[in-house]
Amino acid sequence: MSSTGGGRSGAWIAEFRLRPVDASGRGYPVAMAIDPALLNWLLDSDPALRWRVERDLAGAPRETWAATRESIATEGFGARLLELQDADGQWAGGSFFPKDFDFTGPEAAEGAGQPWTATTWTLNTLREWGLDASALEGTAELLQANSRWDYNDLPYWDGEVDCCINSYTLANGAWLGADVAGIAQWFLDHRMDDGGWNCEWENGSTRSSFHSTLNTLIALLYYEQVTGGSDALREARRSGEEYLLQRRLMRRLTTGEIVGPWVTRFAYPFRHYYGVLRAVDYFRSATLFDGTEPDERITDAVEAIRAARQPDGTWLQERRHPGRVWFEVDVPVGEPSKWLTYYGTRSLDWWDNGPVSVIPHM
């Protein structure tokens, strides 16, 4: 897989052209100049990824990628997760942790990670893959009736006190049609003075967190895309973006040093962890939705993504976040990851060739 010059920073991806804008005001890519072998490798993937590659990299017509996206409910990873749903609407019998999770056992030990099989994590995955909410018809009502948070036995769609958990619930509720307006207000009430959010606020933290702020921003953007949001929520989103931009998405504000080794670690699934690839992907989505130009303060993060690209155009899996899973959806550590390669390729194209149009949020 070879590289060619071009783009604002010498990227190998050529100009991102558009189909005529459709009735919704959104445009779609025709194709980008991508090595055919790399593109074919990416297309040989589960429908949860393939439809995105078809739409964003291959420039396939809408009917093609839409059909692939629809098949998430009946084929591959998506179908497998749907089959694992409990009769009460949950997965693994719990809201955030499985019903059988032992909070004093080996799974709760330091470094063991956490299980990724319960309801919230499974909903996150299916939503992020692009599953149509109709495949989960009735789930919002079942969760309202049957699911309670591990924290204080609170009702599922009311949220709880952790801003990352509330961010997932806000996005998943908007996706499934639940009333989560109260959670949206919660984020306005719990924003830090520096503009972001921190899941440790309840323990006395007064400074925002990279991880918590990005998770919140992703949810606020999704909620706005689905519901229209509000001026107050848009202002809150801007303040959270500014928190990260002031730190160039990866540096300490006080010293300019890299905030931690995790910031440039590439791993899929992303889970709740912060990383430059996930952060740049958020800003790509936000600028396309808002119709704005990329902020130059993203440059350091983009170059960190570029530096991790292999000579054949792929990105390697650098870590698997520990914890129980239903099944693996990406490669072991050290191998080329199709998911990371998709996100990396798409992010560099956006940066090198400029914003092109507003595209769907999924």
SULKAWO-V833544 format. One record per pair of residues at least 12 apart in sequence whose ideal C-beta (glycine too) atoms are under 6 Angstrom apart, sorted by the first residue. I is the first residue (numbers start at 1). GAP is how many residues later the second one is. If there is no record, write none. Layout:
# SULKAWO-V833544
i->I gap->GAP
i->I gap->GAP
This chain:
# SULKAWO-V833544
i->1 gap->34
i->1 gap->36
i->1 gap->37
i->1 gap->311
i->1 gap->312
i->7 gap->345
i->7 gap->346
i->8 gap->344
i->9 gap->343
i->11 gap->337
i->11 gap->341
i->13 gap->19
i->13 gap->336
i->14 gap->19
i->15 gap->338
i->16 gap->13
i->16 gap->16
i->16 gap->333
i->16 gap->337
i->16 gap->340
i->17 gap->13
i->18 gap->338
i->18 gap->339
i->26 gap->332
i->26 gap->333
i->27 gap->330
i->29 gap->30
i->30 gap->29
i->31 gap->28
i->32 gap->317
i->34 gap->23
i->35 gap->278
i->38 gap->275
i->42 gap->296
i->45 gap->293
i->46 gap->30
i->46 gap->31
i->47 gap->21
i->47 gap->24
i->47 gap->25
i->47 gap->28
i->47 gap->29
i->48 gap->24
i->48 gap->29
i->48 gap->30
i->48 gap->81
i->50 gap->18
i->51 gap->14
i->51 gap->17
i->51 gap->18
i->53 gap->289
i->54 gap->14
i->56 gap->290
i->69 gap->61
i->72 gap->57
i->72 gap->59
i->73 gap->62
i->77 gap->252
i->78 gap->51
i->78 gap->53
i->81 gap->41
i->81 gap->45
i->88 gap->54
i->88 gap->58
i->89 gap->50
i->89 gap->53
i->89 gap->54
i->89 gap->57
i->90 gap->29
i->90 gap->57
i->91 gap->27
i->91 gap->28
i->91 gap->31
i->92 gap->25
i->92 gap->26
i->94 gap->24
i->95 gap->24
i->95 gap->52
i->95 gap->54
i->95 gap->61
i->96 gap->22
i->96 gap->24
i->96 gap->54
i->97 gap->21
i->97 gap->53
i->98 gap->17
i->98 gap->19
i->98 gap->20
i->113 gap->208
i->113 gap->209
i->113 gap->210
i->114 gap->209
i->115 gap->208
i->115 gap->209
i->116 gap->207
i->116 gap->209
i->117 gap->207
i->117 gap->209
i->120 gap->48
i->123 gap->49
i->124 gap->44
i->127 gap->45
i->127 gap->48
i->130 gap->232
i->133 gap->42
i->133 gap->43
i->139 gap->37
i->140 gap->36
i->140 gap->37
i->140 gap->38
i->143 gap->13
i->144 gap->13
i->157 gap->16
i->157 gap->21
i->157 gap->23
i->159 gap->24
i->161 gap->41
i->162 gap->37
i->163 gap->34
i->163 gap->36
i->163 gap->49
i->163 gap->53
i->164 gap->35
i->164 gap->48
i->164 gap->51
i->164 gap->108
i->166 gap->17
i->166 gap->20
i->167 gap->48
i->167 gap->49
i->167 gap->52
i->169 gap->14
i->170 gap->13
i->170 gap->49
i->170 gap->53
i->171 gap->48
i->171 gap->51
i->174 gap->49
i->174 gap->52
i->174 gap->53
i->188 gap->44
i->188 gap->48
i->191 gap->45
i->192 gap->16
i->194 gap->14
i->194 gap->49
i->195 gap->44
i->195 gap->45
i->195 gap->47
i->195 gap->48
i->196 gap->12
i->196 gap->17
i->196 gap->44
i->196 gap->47
i->197 gap->15
i->197 gap->16
i->197 gap->19
i->198 gap->14
i->199 gap->13
i->208 gap->35
i->210 gap->64
i->211 gap->63
i->213 gap->27
i->213 gap->30
i->214 gap->60
i->214 gap->65
i->215 gap->57
i->217 gap->23
i->217 gap->65
i->218 gap->64
i->220 gap->13
i->220 gap->17
i->221 gap->65
i->222 gap->139
i->225 gap->136
i->245 gap->50
i->245 gap->52
i->248 gap->49
i->248 gap->52
i->249 gap->27
i->249 gap->30
i->249 gap->52
i->250 gap->13
i->250 gap->26
i->250 gap->50
i->250 gap->51
i->263 gap->13
i->264 gap->12
i->264 gap->40
i->265 gap->53
i->265 gap->54
i->266 gap->42
i->266 gap->49
i->266 gap->52
i->266 gap->74
i->267 gap->51
i->267 gap->52
i->268 gap->62
i->268 gap->69
i->268 gap->71
i->268 gap->72
i->271 gap->50
i->276 gap->25
i->276 gap->28
i->276 gap->29
i->277 gap->28
i->277 gap->66
i->280 gap->21
i->280 gap->67
i->281 gap->62
i->281 gap->66
i->283 gap->15
i->284 gap->63
i->284 gap->66
i->287 gap->68
i->288 gap->67
i->288 gap->70
i->288 gap->71
i->289 gap->69
i->302 gap->49
i->305 gap->39
i->305 gap->42
i->314 gap->22
i->314 gap->27
i->315 gap->22
i->315 gap->25
i->315 gap->26
i->315 gap->29
i->316 gap->20
i->317 gap->14
i->317 gap->16
i->317 gap->18
i->317 gap->20
